[in-house]
């Protein structure tokens, strides 16, 4: 395994989309084309499966140096109401394009820190969304909570609004690591909010754990998972720290490169963590995720319904996903669109009745086929090309690239199909890269992606 880590530890995408953002064709995209694909997708899918809604709440009271999200650091809570007013105005701009009331199947509050916002303001937001929308049958509403500032009032208010899933950012319990990433939160805080969520009635409580953090050791990972075991979260995101300071500015420069574990040490951290989690009954879900057999994420993987988009892994697929708020990305299935990242620019555009996107991509027929293969691999660890709808002209060169991975025991080739082996699951990003035609045609000239290991 050591030699394979050295061989395959290269920069690569995490594939929350295909094409990946650096390969979007900006010249072929426009606000008009985005609206056209949006209306088309809504008409095809709203009544049958509903839509997904992601709302980005960007404010944080302090900077976590491991974080790659778009955020605004402030302790001024008077920013809450004006921002939510803008989000609801953006939502109205979308609703005007629809021929009927949208049916919301999935709704996720991300950030930033959603629990930066007061419970009554979160109620104002959700009530405002549903003045123009309906709830799907058995919807999945979720939010990200910070263990240090999530209160029982937050949990109760969101539960009363229909939320049944919450995820908490744990990262690591070692105080030295926590200080390095500027995220000091005692185990007692995580236990408190986990217990409170269960007491209220949440059916899925998740924890996010990161390996590869500065100063983090194999023993740190072991201790973090042992403490996690005591709380038995229903699902876990256990993923590699993405060190991309060239993209995220000074936020990821609070420590030196030498303070980070090596690629081999990161792989050992992952393998150790994976074994410990499996011993506790957690099942591996796609890439970097684990869940108990009773959680909807595992059930969706078993039934072949697991999906991956800009929100990460989801238990069900919707063709249309709308992102509201600064930097949010939307997906109409036929195109992607991203909102502006500046808070003031976002609010100015919305106030003037303009959907605040600044870039996007219209998927070609080839894009849609390759996207499907990458989704299959990321969600089911297999794909096939039995008919013309799954075939593309450059498939033979893709299979040639995969030949070396087959010799390394990472994939198994069958008749018009490909299966990722247990050994190969740790290298799923590399396997997907073999299908990434845009990456093959034009390798990036500068650093764009984190390392795959």
Sine and cosine of phi, psi and omega as CSV:
sin_phi,cos_phi,sin_psi,cos_psi,sin_omega,cos_omega
0.00,0.00,-0.56,0.83,-0.02,-1.00
-0.85,0.53,-0.73,0.68,0.00,-1.00
-0.90,0.44,-0.59,0.81,0.02,-1.00
-0.93,0.38,-0.61,0.79,0.05,-1.00
-0.87,0.49,-0.72,0.69,0.02,-1.00
-0.89,0.45,-0.61,0.79,-0.07,-1.00
-0.95,0.32,-0.66,0.75,-0.15,-0.99
-0.97,-0.24,0.06,1.00,0.01,-1.00
-0.99,0.15,1.00,0.07,-0.04,-1.00
-0.76,-0.65,0.30,-0.95,0.06,-1.00
-0.90,0.43,0.67,-0.74,0.01,-1.00
-0.29,-0.96,0.40,-0.92,-0.02,-1.00
-0.95,0.32,0.30,-0.95,0.11,-0.99
-0.99,-0.11,-0.09,1.00,0.12,-0.99
0.83,0.56,0.81,0.59,0.28,-0.96
-0.98,0.17,-0.13,0.99,0.11,-0.99
-0.43,-0.90,0.32,-0.95,0.27,-0.96
-0.63,-0.78,0.77,-0.63,-0.08,1.00
-0.89,0.45,0.45,-0.89,0.08,-1.00
-0.95,0.31,0.40,-0.92,-0.15,-0.99
-0.79,0.61,-0.68,0.74,-0.02,-1.00
-0.88,0.47,-0.28,0.96,-0.04,-1.00
-0.95,-0.30,0.25,0.97,0.10,-0.99
-0.91,0.41,0.60,-0.80,0.04,-1.00
-1.00,-0.03,1.00,-0.08,-0.06,-1.00
-0.93,0.36,-0.55,0.84,-0.08,-1.00
-0.93,0.36,-0.51,0.86,-0.02,-1.00
-1.00,0.01,0.12,0.99,-0.09,-1.00
-0.92,-0.40,0.54,-0.84,0.08,-1.00
-0.47,-0.88,0.29,-0.96,0.06,-1.00
-0.87,0.49,-0.59,0.81,0.01,-1.00
-0.91,0.42,-0.70,0.72,-0.01,-1.00
-0.92,0.39,-0.59,0.81,0.04,-1.00
-0.88,0.48,-0.73,0.68,0.00,-1.00
-0.89,0.46,-0.60,0.80,0.00,-1.00
-0.90,0.44,-0.72,0.69,0.00,-1.00
-0.94,0.34,-0.53,0.85,0.04,-1.00
-0.89,0.46,-0.75,0.66,0.00,-1.00
-0.89,0.45,-0.66,0.75,0.02,-1.00
-0.87,0.49,-0.75,0.66,-0.05,-1.00
-0.91,0.41,-0.64,0.77,0.03,-1.00
-0.87,0.49,-0.70,0.72,0.00,-1.00
-0.90,0.43,-0.54,0.84,-0.03,-1.00
-0.98,0.18,-0.44,0.90,-0.24,-0.97
-0.81,-0.59,-0.34,0.94,-0.17,-0.99
-0.86,0.51,-0.74,0.67,-0.08,-1.00
-0.96,0.29,-0.42,0.91,-0.07,-1.00
-1.00,-0.03,-0.62,0.78,-0.07,-1.00
-0.73,-0.68,-0.14,0.99,-0.04,-1.00
0.98,0.21,-0.12,-0.99,-0.01,-1.00
-0.80,-0.59,0.25,-0.97,0.11,-0.99
-0.96,-0.30,0.54,-0.84,0.00,-1.00
-0.76,-0.65,0.83,-0.56,0.11,-0.99
-0.92,-0.38,0.76,-0.65,0.00,-1.00
-0.86,-0.51,0.86,-0.51,-0.04,-1.00
-1.00,-0.06,0.86,-0.51,0.02,-1.00
-0.93,-0.37,0.98,-0.18,-0.35,-0.94
-1.00,0.08,-0.10,0.99,-0.18,-0.98
-0.99,0.10,0.63,-0.78,0.11,-0.99
-0.67,-0.74,0.53,-0.85,0.03,-1.00
-0.99,0.16,-0.38,0.93,0.04,-1.00
-0.53,-0.85,0.33,-0.94,-0.06,-1.00
-1.00,0.01,0.86,-0.52,0.16,-0.99
-1.00,0.00,0.84,-0.54,-0.17,-0.99
-0.97,0.23,-0.13,0.99,0.07,-1.00
-1.00,0.04,-0.21,0.98,-0.24,-0.97
-0.99,0.16,0.68,-0.74,0.05,-1.00
-0.94,-0.35,0.18,0.98,-0.05,-1.00
-0.99,0.14,0.32,-0.95,0.08,-1.00
-0.99,0.12,0.84,-0.53,-0.07,-1.00
-0.56,-0.83,0.25,-0.97,0.09,-1.00
-0.81,-0.58,0.87,-0.50,-0.05,-1.00
-1.00,0.04,0.84,-0.54,0.00,-1.00
-0.28,-0.96,0.45,-0.89,0.14,-0.99
-0.95,-0.32,0.11,0.99,-0.04,-1.00
-1.00,0.01,0.98,-0.20,-0.08,-1.00
-0.98,0.18,-0.06,1.00,0.10,-1.00
-0.94,0.35,-0.15,0.99,0.05,-1.00
-0.97,0.23,-0.24,0.97,-0.13,-0.99
-0.88,0.48,-0.84,0.54,-0.12,-0.99
-0.89,0.46,-0.73,0.68,0.03,-1.00
-0.86,0.52,-0.62,0.79,0.00,-1.00
-0.91,0.41,-0.71,0.70,-0.01,-1.00
-0.90,0.43,-0.58,0.82,0.08,-1.00
-0.86,0.51,-0.64,0.77,0.01,-1.00
-0.92,0.39,-0.67,0.75,0.02,-1.00
-0.87,0.49,-0.69,0.73,-0.01,-1.00
-0.93,0.37,-0.53,0.85,0.09,-1.00
-0.93,0.38,-0.63,0.78,0.06,-1.00
-0.89,0.46,-0.67,0.74,0.01,-1.00
-0.87,0.49,-0.64,0.77,0.02,-1.00
-0.90,0.44,-0.58,0.82,0.04,-1.00
-0.88,0.47,-0.63,0.78,0.05,-1.00
-0.94,0.34,-0.69,0.72,-0.06,-1.00
-0.87,0.49,-0.50,0.87,0.03,-1.00
-0.91,0.42,-0.38,0.93,-0.02,-1.00
-0.99,0.12,-0.30,0.95,-0.12,-0.99
-1.00,0.05,0.52,-0.85,-0.01,-1.00
-1.00,0.10,-0.20,0.98,0.02,-1.00
-0.47,-0.88,0.10,-0.99,0.00,-1.00
-0.94,0.35,0.77,-0.63,0.01,-1.00
-0.91,0.42,0.57,-0.82,0.06,-1.00
-0.95,-0.31,0.91,-0.41,-0.12,-0.99
-1.00,-0.02,0.89,-0.46,0.01,-1.00
-1.00,-0.02,-0.67,0.74,0.00,-1.00
-0.77,-0.63,0.64,-0.77,0.06,-1.00
-0.62,-0.78,0.79,-0.61,-0.03,-1.00
-0.74,-0.68,0.75,-0.67,0.10,-0.99
-0.98,-0.18,0.89,-0.46,0.00,-1.00
-0.83,-0.55,0.01,-1.00,-0.05,-1.00
-0.30,-0.95,-0.35,-0.94,0.28,0.96
0.82,0.57,-0.31,-0.95,0.01,-1.00
-0.79,-0.61,0.99,-0.13,0.01,-1.00
-0.82,0.57,-0.56,0.83,-0.01,-1.00
-0.99,0.14,0.15,0.99,0.27,-0.96
-0.89,0.45,-0.55,0.83,-0.07,-1.00
-0.98,0.18,0.61,-0.80,0.03,-1.00
-0.91,0.41,0.53,-0.85,0.01,-1.00
-0.80,0.60,-0.66,0.75,-0.03,-1.00
-0.92,0.39,-0.48,0.88,0.05,-1.00
-0.97,0.25,-0.57,0.82,0.09,-1.00
-0.91,0.42,-0.60,0.80,0.07,-1.00
-0.90,0.44,-0.68,0.74,0.04,-1.00
-0.85,0.53,-0.67,0.75,0.00,-1.00
-0.90,0.44,-0.80,0.60,-0.08,-1.00
-0.92,0.39,-0.65,0.76,0.06,-1.00
-0.88,0.48,-0.63,0.77,0.02,-1.00
-0.90,0.43,-0.64,0.77,0.04,-1.00
-0.87,0.49,-0.69,0.72,-0.11,-0.99
-1.00,0.08,0.04,1.00,0.21,-0.98
-0.93,0.36,-0.37,0.93,-0.03,-1.00
-0.87,-0.49,0.26,0.97,-0.09,-1.00
-0.52,-0.85,0.24,-0.97,0.07,-1.00
-0.90,-0.43,0.36,-0.93,0.10,-1.00
-1.00,-0.03,0.69,-0.72,0.09,-1.00
-0.95,0.30,0.24,-0.97,0.11,-0.99
-0.94,0.34,0.74,-0.67,-0.04,-1.00
0.79,0.61,0.85,0.52,0.01,-1.00
-0.95,0.30,0.31,-0.95,0.08,-1.00
-0.87,-0.50,0.96,-0.29,0.01,-1.00
-0.94,-0.33,0.75,-0.66,-0.08,-1.00
-0.60,-0.80,0.33,-0.94,0.06,-1.00
-0.48,-0.88,0.34,-0.94,0.04,-1.00
-0.99,-0.13,0.80,-0.60,-0.01,-1.00
-0.90,-0.44,0.63,-0.77,0.09,-1.00
-1.00,0.00,0.85,-0.53,-0.04,-1.00
-0.83,0.55,-0.45,0.89,-0.06,-1.00
-0.98,0.19,-0.44,0.90,-0.07,-1.00
-0.81,-0.59,0.04,1.00,0.09,-1.00
-0.97,0.23,0.84,-0.54,-0.02,-1.00
-0.97,-0.25,0.24,-0.97,0.08,-1.00
-0.88,0.47,-0.53,0.85,0.05,-1.00
-0.90,0.44,-0.65,0.76,0.09,-1.00
-0.85,0.52,-0.77,0.63,-0.07,-1.00
-0.89,0.46,-0.68,0.73,-0.02,-1.00
-0.92,0.39,-0.69,0.72,-0.02,-1.00
-0.88,0.48,-0.73,0.69,-0.02,-1.00
-0.94,0.35,-0.57,0.82,0.09,-1.00
-0.88,0.48,-0.69,0.72,0.01,-1.00
-0.89,0.45,-0.41,0.91,0.02,-1.00
-1.00,0.03,-0.01,1.00,0.08,-1.00
0.94,-0.35,0.03,1.00,0.00,-1.00
-0.98,0.20,0.72,-0.70,0.00,-1.00
-0.80,-0.60,-0.03,1.00,0.00,-1.00
-0.74,-0.67,0.70,-0.72,0.05,-1.00
-0.69,-0.73,0.60,-0.80,0.08,-1.00
-0.83,-0.56,0.67,-0.74,-0.02,-1.00
-0.91,-0.41,0.71,-0.70,0.06,-1.00
-0.99,0.17,0.94,-0.33,-0.01,-1.00
-0.99,-0.13,-0.75,0.66,0.00,-1.00
0.94,0.35,-0.96,0.29,-0.01,-1.00
-0.27,-0.96,0.52,-0.86,-0.05,-1.00
-0.99,-0.10,-0.09,1.00,0.01,-1.00
-0.96,0.29,0.79,-0.61,-0.10,-0.99
-0.90,0.44,-0.54,0.84,0.02,-1.00
-0.92,0.40,-0.68,0.73,0.04,-1.00
-0.90,0.43,-0.70,0.71,-0.01,-1.00
-0.86,0.50,-0.65,0.76,0.01,-1.00
-0.93,0.38,-0.61,0.79,0.00,-1.00
-0.90,0.44,-0.60,0.80,-0.03,-1.00
-0.99,-0.11,0.10,0.99,0.06,-1.00
0.85,0.53,0.71,0.70,0.01,-1.00
-0.61,-0.79,0.95,0.30,-0.03,-1.00
-1.00,0.05,0.91,-0.42,0.02,-1.00
-0.56,-0.83,0.91,-0.42,-0.04,-1.00
-0.91,0.42,0.42,-0.91,0.07,-1.00
-0.81,0.58,-0.59,0.81,-0.04,-1.00
-0.87,0.49,-0.56,0.83,0.03,-1.00
-0.93,0.37,-0.67,0.74,0.02,-1.00
-0.91,0.42,-0.67,0.74,0.01,-1.00
-0.89,0.46,-0.67,0.74,-0.02,-1.00
-0.86,0.51,-0.77,0.64,-0.07,-1.00
-0.96,0.28,-0.49,0.87,0.07,-1.00
-0.92,0.39,-0.74,0.68,0.01,-1.00
-0.90,0.44,-0.66,0.75,-0.01,-1.00
-0.90,0.44,-0.66,0.75,0.02,-1.00
-0.87,0.49,-0.68,0.73,0.00,-1.00
-0.93,0.37,-0.64,0.77,0.02,-1.00
-0.88,0.48,-0.62,0.79,-0.02,-1.00
-0.95,0.31,-0.54,0.84,0.04,-1.00
0.80,-0.59,0.17,0.98,0.05,-1.00
-0.88,0.48,0.70,-0.72,-0.07,-1.00
-1.00,-0.04,-0.23,0.97,0.02,-1.00
-0.59,-0.81,0.90,-0.43,0.07,-1.00
-0.91,-0.41,0.82,-0.57,-0.04,-1.00
-0.91,-0.42,0.46,-0.89,0.12,-0.99
-0.83,-0.56,0.62,-0.78,0.10,-1.00
-0.97,-0.24,0.82,-0.57,0.04,-1.00
-0.85,-0.53,0.67,-0.74,-0.02,-1.00
-0.88,-0.47,0.67,-0.75,0.16,-0.99
-0.92,-0.39,0.34,-0.94,-0.04,-1.00
1.00,0.04,0.26,0.97,0.00,-1.00
-0.98,0.21,0.33,-0.94,0.01,-1.00
-0.86,0.50,0.70,-0.72,0.02,-1.00
0.93,0.37,0.03,1.00,-0.06,-1.00
-0.97,0.24,0.70,-0.72,0.00,-1.00
-0.91,-0.42,0.16,-0.99,0.06,-1.00
-0.87,0.49,-0.62,0.79,0.02,-1.00
-0.92,0.39,-0.56,0.83,0.05,-1.00
-0.88,0.48,-0.70,0.71,0.01,-1.00
-0.89,0.46,-0.68,0.73,-0.01,-1.00
-0.88,0.48,-0.72,0.69,-0.01,-1.00
-0.91,0.42,-0.64,0.77,0.02,-1.00
-0.88,0.47,-0.68,0.73,-0.01,-1.00
-0.95,0.32,-0.56,0.83,0.06,-1.00
-0.90,0.43,-0.63,0.78,0.06,-1.00
-0.94,0.34,-0.59,0.81,0.06,-1.00
-0.89,0.46,-0.63,0.78,0.02,-1.00
-0.81,0.59,-0.61,0.79,-0.04,-1.00
-0.91,0.41,-0.43,0.90,-0.03,-1.00
-0.99,-0.14,-0.27,0.96,0.07,-1.00
0.75,0.67,0.85,0.53,0.11,-0.99
-0.87,0.49,0.48,-0.88,-0.06,-1.00
-0.95,0.30,-0.50,0.87,0.05,-1.00
-0.57,-0.82,0.36,-0.93,-0.04,-1.00
-0.68,-0.74,0.69,-0.72,0.27,-0.96
-0.98,-0.17,0.88,-0.48,-0.04,-1.00
-0.83,-0.56,1.00,-0.09,-0.21,-0.98
-0.72,-0.69,0.28,-0.96,-0.05,-1.00
-0.98,0.18,0.71,-0.70,0.11,-0.99
-0.87,0.49,0.80,-0.60,0.02,-1.00
-1.00,-0.08,0.97,-0.24,-0.03,-1.00
-1.00,0.02,0.99,-0.16,-0.03,-1.00
-0.72,-0.69,0.86,0.50,-0.05,-1.00
-0.88,0.47,-0.40,0.92,0.01,-1.00
-0.94,0.35,-0.34,0.94,0.05,-1.00
-0.99,-0.14,-0.52,0.85,-0.17,-0.98
-0.96,-0.27,0.21,0.98,0.09,-1.00
0.93,0.36,-0.50,-0.86,-0.11,-0.99
-0.96,0.27,-0.19,0.98,-0.05,-1.00
-0.86,0.51,-0.50,0.87,-0.02,-1.00
-0.95,-0.31,0.47,0.88,0.01,-1.00
-0.87,-0.49,0.47,0.88,0.01,-1.00
-1.00,0.09,0.15,0.99,0.00,-1.00
-0.37,-0.93,0.19,-0.98,-0.06,-1.00
-1.00,-0.07,0.34,-0.94,0.05,-1.00
-0.85,0.52,-0.57,0.82,-0.03,-1.00
-0.93,0.37,-0.26,0.96,0.02,-1.00
-0.99,0.16,-0.16,0.99,-0.03,-1.00
-1.00,-0.01,0.58,-0.82,0.08,-1.00
-0.88,0.47,0.49,-0.87,0.05,-1.00
-0.94,0.33,0.19,-0.98,0.03,-1.00
-0.85,0.53,-0.67,0.74,0.00,-1.00
-0.92,0.39,-0.65,0.76,0.04,-1.00
-0.90,0.43,-0.62,0.78,0.05,-1.00
-0.90,0.44,-0.67,0.74,0.01,-1.00
-0.90,0.44,-0.63,0.77,0.04,-1.00
-0.91,0.42,-0.62,0.78,0.05,-1.00
-0.89,0.46,-0.68,0.73,0.00,-1.00
-0.91,0.42,-0.75,0.67,-0.05,-1.00
-0.89,0.46,-0.67,0.74,0.02,-1.00
-0.90,0.44,-0.71,0.70,0.01,-1.00
-0.88,0.47,-0.66,0.75,0.00,-1.00
-0.88,0.47,-0.70,0.71,0.01,-1.00
-0.88,0.47,-0.72,0.70,-0.01,-1.00
-0.89,0.46,-0.66,0.75,0.00,-1.00
-0.92,0.39,-0.67,0.74,0.01,-1.00
-0.91,0.42,-0.56,0.83,0.05,-1.00
-0.90,0.43,-0.44,0.90,0.00,-1.00
-1.00,-0.05,0.15,0.99,0.08,-1.00
1.00,-0.05,0.16,0.99,0.03,-1.00
-0.99,0.11,0.68,-0.73,0.01,-1.00
-0.98,-0.21,0.68,-0.73,0.01,-1.00
-0.96,0.29,0.75,-0.66,-0.04,-1.00
-0.87,-0.49,0.93,-0.37,0.05,-1.00
0.80,0.60,-0.73,-0.68,-0.03,-1.00
-0.97,-0.26,0.83,-0.56,0.17,-0.99
0.95,0.30,0.18,0.98,-0.04,-1.00
-0.81,-0.58,0.55,-0.84,0.02,-1.00
-0.67,-0.74,0.51,-0.86,0.01,-1.00
-0.47,-0.88,0.45,-0.89,0.13,-0.99
-0.95,0.31,0.38,-0.92,-0.06,-1.00
-0.90,0.44,-0.32,0.95,0.00,-1.00
-1.00,0.05,-0.11,0.99,-0.06,-1.00
-1.00,0.06,0.52,-0.86,-0.05,-1.00
-0.89,0.46,-0.45,0.89,-0.01,-1.00
-0.92,0.39,-0.67,0.74,0.05,-1.00
-0.93,0.38,-0.67,0.74,0.00,-1.00
-0.87,0.49,-0.63,0.78,0.00,-1.00
-0.94,0.35,-0.58,0.82,0.06,-1.00
-0.91,0.41,-0.66,0.75,0.00,-1.00
-0.90,0.43,-0.57,0.82,-0.04,-1.00
-1.00,-0.02,-0.01,1.00,0.01,-1.00
0.98,0.19,0.29,0.96,-0.04,-1.00
-0.98,-0.21,-0.03,1.00,-0.01,-1.00
-0.86,0.52,0.67,-0.74,-0.05,-1.00
-0.73,-0.69,0.39,-0.92,0.03,-1.00
-0.72,-0.70,0.75,-0.66,0.05,-1.00
-0.53,-0.85,-0.35,-0.94,-0.06,-1.00
-0.93,0.38,-0.22,0.98,0.09,-1.00
-1.00,0.01,-0.03,1.00,-0.08,-1.00
0.99,-0.14,-0.56,-0.83,0.05,-1.00
-0.99,0.14,0.68,-0.73,0.06,-1.00
-0.77,-0.64,0.42,-0.91,-0.10,-0.99
-0.98,0.22,-0.22,0.98,0.03,-1.00
-0.49,-0.87,0.37,-0.93,-0.04,-1.00
-0.99,-0.16,0.68,-0.74,0.28,-0.96
-0.83,-0.55,0.62,-0.78,-0.03,-1.00
-0.92,0.38,-0.56,0.83,-0.07,-1.00
-0.92,-0.40,0.80,-0.59,0.10,-0.99
-0.80,-0.60,0.83,-0.55,0.01,-1.00
-0.95,-0.30,0.76,-0.65,0.07,-1.00
-0.97,-0.24,0.80,-0.60,0.03,-1.00
-0.93,-0.38,0.54,-0.84,0.03,-1.00
0.99,-0.17,0.17,-0.98,-0.05,-1.00
-0.85,0.52,0.68,-0.73,0.10,-0.99
0.94,0.34,-0.08,1.00,-0.05,-1.00
-0.88,0.47,0.54,-0.84,0.04,-1.00
-0.91,-0.41,0.71,-0.71,0.04,-1.00
-0.94,-0.33,0.40,-0.92,-0.06,-1.00
-0.64,-0.77,0.92,-0.39,0.04,-1.00
-1.00,-0.07,0.08,1.00,-0.11,-0.99
0.99,0.17,-0.51,0.86,0.04,-1.00
-0.98,-0.21,-0.25,0.97,0.03,-1.00
-0.35,-0.94,0.33,-0.94,0.10,-0.99
-0.90,-0.43,0.47,-0.88,0.08,-1.00
-0.53,-0.85,0.69,-0.72,0.02,-1.00
-0.89,-0.46,0.66,-0.75,0.05,-1.00
-0.96,0.27,0.37,-0.93,0.08,-1.00
-0.86,0.50,0.45,-0.89,-0.08,-1.00
-0.99,-0.11,-0.30,0.95,-0.01,-1.00
-0.99,0.11,0.77,-0.64,-0.06,-1.00
-0.88,0.48,-0.73,0.68,-0.04,-1.00
-0.92,0.40,-0.64,0.77,0.03,-1.00
-0.90,0.43,-0.66,0.75,0.03,-1.00
-0.85,0.53,-0.77,0.64,-0.04,-1.00
-0.91,0.41,-0.59,0.81,0.02,-1.00
-0.90,0.44,-0.72,0.70,-0.02,-1.00
-0.89,0.45,-0.71,0.70,-0.02,-1.00
-0.89,0.45,-0.67,0.74,0.01,-1.00
-0.87,0.50,-0.46,0.89,0.00,-1.00
-0.99,-0.13,0.28,0.96,0.11,-0.99
0.96,0.27,0.43,0.90,-0.04,-1.00
-0.92,-0.38,0.80,-0.59,0.11,-0.99
-0.89,0.46,0.84,-0.55,-0.29,-0.96
-1.00,0.09,0.69,0.72,0.03,-1.00
-1.00,0.09,0.47,-0.88,0.04,-1.00
-0.77,-0.64,-0.20,0.98,0.06,-1.00
-0.38,-0.92,0.30,-0.95,0.00,-1.00
-0.08,-1.00,-0.19,-0.98,-0.06,-1.00
-0.41,-0.91,0.75,-0.66,0.13,-0.99
-1.00,-0.05,0.85,-0.53,-0.05,-1.00
-0.96,0.28,0.76,-0.65,0.11,-0.99
-0.98,0.18,0.13,-0.99,0.05,-1.00
-0.87,0.49,-0.64,0.77,0.05,-1.00
-0.89,0.45,-0.69,0.72,0.02,-1.00
-0.82,0.57,-0.70,0.72,-0.08,-1.00
-0.92,0.40,-0.59,0.81,0.03,-1.00
-0.94,0.35,-0.74,0.67,-0.01,-1.00
-0.90,0.44,-0.64,0.77,0.03,-1.00
-0.84,0.55,-0.68,0.74,-0.02,-1.00
-0.89,0.45,-0.67,0.74,0.03,-1.00
-0.89,0.46,-0.69,0.72,-0.01,-1.00
-0.92,0.39,-0.63,0.78,0.08,-1.00
-0.88,0.48,-0.68,0.73,0.03,-1.00
-0.85,0.52,-0.71,0.71,-0.03,-1.00
-0.92,0.39,-0.69,0.72,-0.04,-1.00
-0.93,0.36,-0.51,0.86,-0.09,-1.00
-0.98,-0.20,-0.50,0.86,-0.09,-1.00
-0.82,-0.57,-0.06,1.00,-0.03,-1.00
0.86,0.51,0.50,0.86,0.07,-1.00
-0.29,-0.96,0.35,-0.94,0.11,-0.99
-0.41,-0.91,0.21,-0.98,-0.03,-1.00
-0.50,-0.87,0.22,-0.98,0.00,-1.00
-0.60,-0.80,0.90,0.44,-0.06,-1.00
-0.99,0.16,-0.30,0.95,-0.02,-1.00
-0.66,-0.75,0.07,-1.00,-0.08,-1.00
-0.88,0.48,-0.50,0.87,-0.04,-1.00
-0.92,0.40,-0.33,0.95,-0.03,-1.00
-0.94,-0.33,0.02,1.00,-0.07,-1.00
-0.98,-0.18,0.58,-0.81,0.14,-0.99
-0.64,-0.77,0.50,-0.87,-0.17,-0.99
-0.83,0.56,-0.53,0.85,-0.07,-1.00
-1.00,0.00,0.23,0.97,-0.03,-1.00
-0.86,0.52,-0.62,0.78,-0.03,-1.00
-0.88,0.48,-0.63,0.78,0.02,-1.00
-0.95,0.32,-0.52,0.85,0.08,-1.00
-0.90,0.44,-0.71,0.70,-0.01,-1.00
-0.91,0.41,-0.53,0.85,0.06,-1.00
-0.90,0.44,-0.67,0.75,0.05,-1.00
-0.90,0.43,-0.58,0.82,-0.02,-1.00
-0.96,0.27,-0.24,0.97,-0.01,-1.00
-0.85,0.52,-0.66,0.76,0.01,-1.00
-0.92,0.39,-0.60,0.80,0.05,-1.00
-0.92,0.39,-0.55,0.84,0.06,-1.00
-0.92,0.40,-0.66,0.75,0.03,-1.00
-0.91,0.42,-0.47,0.88,0.04,-1.00
-1.00,0.09,0.00,1.00,0.05,-1.00
0.99,0.17,0.34,0.94,-0.04,-1.00
-1.00,-0.01,-0.47,0.88,0.01,-1.00
-0.67,-0.74,0.36,-0.93,0.13,-0.99
-0.84,-0.53,0.78,-0.63,-0.03,-1.00
-0.99,-0.14,0.75,-0.66,0.08,-1.00
-0.87,-0.49,-0.25,-0.97,0.03,-1.00
-0.96,0.26,0.95,-0.31,-0.01,-1.00
0.84,0.54,0.56,0.83,0.02,-1.00
-0.43,-0.91,0.29,-0.96,-0.02,-1.00
-0.63,-0.77,0.70,-0.71,0.04,-1.00
-0.80,-0.60,0.72,-0.69,0.07,-1.00
-0.99,0.13,0.76,-0.65,0.01,-1.00
-0.98,0.21,0.22,-0.98,0.08,-1.00
-0.84,0.55,-0.67,0.74,0.03,-1.00
-0.90,0.44,-0.57,0.82,-0.07,-1.00
-0.98,0.18,-0.26,0.97,-0.06,-1.00
-0.87,0.49,-0.52,0.85,0.04,-1.00
-0.93,0.37,-0.27,0.96,-0.05,-1.00
-0.90,-0.43,0.47,0.88,-0.11,-0.99
-0.88,0.47,-0.55,0.84,0.04,-1.00
-0.89,0.45,-0.65,0.76,0.03,-1.00
-0.90,0.43,-0.63,0.77,-0.01,-1.00
-0.91,0.42,-0.68,0.73,0.05,-1.00
-0.89,0.45,-0.55,0.83,-0.01,-1.00
-0.88,0.47,-0.46,0.89,0.03,-1.00
-0.91,0.42,-0.45,0.89,0.03,-1.00
-1.00,0.02,-0.21,0.98,-0.10,-0.99
-0.97,0.23,1.00,0.00,-0.08,-1.00
-0.90,0.45,-0.61,0.80,-0.02,-1.00
-0.92,0.39,-0.62,0.79,0.06,-1.00
-0.92,0.39,-0.61,0.80,0.01,-1.00
-0.92,0.39,-0.61,0.79,-0.07,-1.00
-0.97,0.25,-0.51,0.86,-0.04,-1.00
-0.58,-0.81,1.00,-0.04,0.04,-1.00
-0.91,0.41,0.65,-0.76,-0.03,-1.00
-0.89,0.46,0.66,-0.76,0.01,-1.00
-1.00,0.06,-0.24,0.97,0.04,-1.00
-0.77,-0.64,0.14,-0.99,0.01,-1.00
-0.93,0.37,0.83,-0.55,0.03,-1.00
-0.85,-0.53,-0.57,0.82,-0.17,-0.99
-0.85,-0.52,0.37,-0.93,0.13,-0.99
-0.97,0.25,0.22,-0.98,0.04,-1.00
-0.95,0.32,0.54,-0.84,-0.07,-1.00
-0.96,0.29,-0.38,0.93,0.00,-1.00
-0.96,-0.27,0.00,0.00,0.00,0.00
